[in-house]
Amino acid sequence: MSSLGPREQGDTKCRGPLLSGQSSADDIRFCLTFIDTYRSAHRLHRAFGYIYIRLGEYEKARPHFEAAEPFRNDPYVGRVSYFALGLSDCARALLTNKDEKQRDAKRALLLAEKAAEIAKHASPAIMDTLALAQFENGKVAEAVQTQEKAISLFPGRYSAVKFYEMRLRKWKAALKKTQ
């Protein structure tokens, strides 16, 4: 079990126990691992933030993410709040969980929309998650537009753009089939 958050692991599929749909006891164990391993307040706050999001208590999550570190700034994510990233990470986990019983596309769409709103639709990673949620909810035309926006937000050419473009081509093909 990794004690780093999904973004720190470079894993957009959120495979850690905190986001995998396991029990609340597993979430508490995960949080205790943060305390024992890092004894670092900002990482602990992030862990609590993820737990509150998972429980659906978003306003309780916000101060923890803000106390952790208000913003992350890199080309893939953009300059965006950790609260928005937390919402987006949870949405992606609900969309990509290997256990289909743990998937919830409708809830994921709500989380992704909220994350995009908080990030002012300016984060490529969050817009990519929103596009995936839209696609999984049958909103293919919206997913195509959102994915195009995600691609346009990259300041240069990064390897992630190729993945975004590949997904966009797939969705455009799906859109043509529905027209």
C-alpha positions in Angstrom: 0.0 0.0 0.0 1.4 3.4 -1.0 1.0 6.2 1.4 1.2 8.9 -1.3 -1.9 10.4 -2.7 -2.9 9.4 -6.3 -1.5 12.5 -7.9 1.8 12.1 -6.1 2.0 8.6 -7.4 1.3 9.9 -10.9 -1.7 7.5 -10.9 -4.8 9.1 -12.3 -6.7 5.8 -11.8 -6.6 6.2 -8.0 -5.8 2.7 -7.0 -5.1 3.3 -3.3 -7.4 1.9 -0.7 -8.7 5.4 0.2 -10.4 5.8 -3.1 -11.1 2.2 -4.1 -14.5 1.9 -2.5 -13.4 0.0 0.6 -14.9 0.4 4.0 -14.6 3.3 6.3 -12.4 1.3 8.6 -9.9 1.0 5.6 -10.1 4.8 5.2 -9.2 5.2 8.9 -6.4 2.8 8.6 -5.1 4.7 5.6 -5.3 7.9 7.5 -3.4 6.4 10.4 -0.7 5.3 8.0 -0.3 8.9 7.0 0.2 9.8 10.7 2.7 7.1 11.4 4.6 7.4 8.1 4.9 11.1 7.6 3.8 12.9 10.8 3.4 15.8 8.4 0.4 18.1 8.9 -0.1 18.9 5.2 -0.3 15.3 4.1 -2.5 14.4 7.0 -4.9 17.2 6.1 -5.0 15.9 2.5 -5.9 12.4 3.8 -8.7 13.8 5.8 -9.9 15.8 2.9 -10.1 12.7 0.7 -12.0 10.9 3.4 -14.6 13.6 3.8 -15.1 13.7 0.0 -15.6 10.0 0.0 -18.2 10.4 2.7 -19.9 13.1 0.7 -19.1 15.8 3.2 -17.5 18.3 0.8 -17.6 21.4 2.9 -15.8 19.5 5.7 -13.2 18.5 3.1 -12.4 22.0 1.9 -10.6 23.3 5.0 -8.4 20.2 5.1 -7.3 20.6 1.5 -6.8 24.4 2.1 -4.7 23.7 5.2 -2.7 21.1 3.4 -1.5 23.4 0.6 -3.9 25.8 -1.1 -2.6 25.2 -4.7 -0.7 22.8 -6.9 1.0 24.3 -9.9 2.3 22.1 -12.7 1.6 21.7 -16.5 -0.6 18.6 -16.2 -2.8 19.9 -13.5 -2.5 23.7 -13.8 -2.6 26.1 -10.9 -5.5 24.6 -9.0 -6.7 24.0 -5.5 -6.1 20.6 -3.8 -9.8 20.6 -3.0 -10.7 20.6 -6.7 -8.1 17.9 -7.3 -9.6 15.8 -4.5 -13.0 16.0 -6.0 -11.6 15.2 -9.4 -9.6 12.2 -8.1 -12.7 10.8 -6.4 -14.7 11.2 -9.5 -12.1 9.4 -11.6 -12.0 6.6 -9.0 -15.8 6.2 -9.3 -15.4 6.0 -13.0 -12.4 3.6 -13.3 -12.7 1.3 -10.3 -11.9 -2.3 -11.4 -14.8 -3.5 -9.3 -17.8 -2.4 -11.4 -20.0 -2.6 -8.3 -18.0 0.3 -6.9 -18.5 2.5 -10.0 -21.0 5.3 -9.9 -21.0 7.5 -13.1 -23.8 9.8 -11.9 -22.0 10.7 -8.6 -18.7 11.0 -10.5 -20.3 13.5 -12.9 -21.5 15.6 -10.0 -18.0 15.6 -8.4 -16.3 16.3 -11.7 -18.6 19.2 -12.4 -17.9 20.7 -9.0 -14.2 20.2 -9.4 -14.2 21.9 -12.8 -16.3 24.8 -11.4 -13.8 25.3 -8.5 -10.9 25.1 -10.9 -12.6 27.6 -13.2 -12.4 25.1 -16.1 -8.7 25.8 -16.3 -7.1 22.5 -15.3 -6.4 20.0 -18.1 -6.5 17.0 -15.7 -9.8 18.1 -14.1 -11.4 18.8 -17.5 -10.2 15.3 -18.7 -12.0 13.8 -15.7 -15.1 15.8 -16.4 -15.0 14.7 -20.1 -14.7 11.0 -19.0 -17.7 11.5 -16.6 -19.8 13.1 -19.3 -19.0 10.3 -21.7 -19.8 7.6 -19.2 -23.1 9.3 -18.6 -24.0 9.2 -22.3 -23.2 12.9 -22.9 -20.9 12.2 -25.8 -21.1 15.6 -27.5 -20.4 17.4 -24.3 -17.5 15.0 -23.6 -16.0 15.8 -27.0 -16.2 19.6 -26.3 -14.8 19.2 -22.8 -11.9 17.0 -24.0 -11.0 19.6 -26.7 -10.9 22.2 -23.9 -8.7 19.9 -21.8 -6.2 19.6 -24.7 -6.2 23.3 -25.4 -5.2 24.0 -21.8 -1.8 22.4 -22.1 0.8 25.1 -22.5 3.0 22.9 -24.6 3.3 19.3 -25.9 3.3 16.8 -23.1 2.9 13.0 -23.3 -0.5 13.2 -21.6 -1.8 15.2 -24.6 -1.4 12.1 -26.8 -3.6 10.1 -24.4 -6.2 12.9 -24.4 -6.2 13.1 -28.2 -6.5 9.3 -28.5 -9.6 9.4 -26.2 -11.0 12.4 -28.1 -10.7 10.4 -31.4 -12.6 7.5 -29.8 -15.3 9.7 -28.6 -15.7 11.6 -31.9 -16.1 8.2 -33.6 -18.8 7.3 -31.0 -20.5 10.6 -31.6 -20.6 10.0 -35.4 -22.3 6.6 -34.8 -25.1 8.3 -32.8 -25.8 11.0 -35.4 
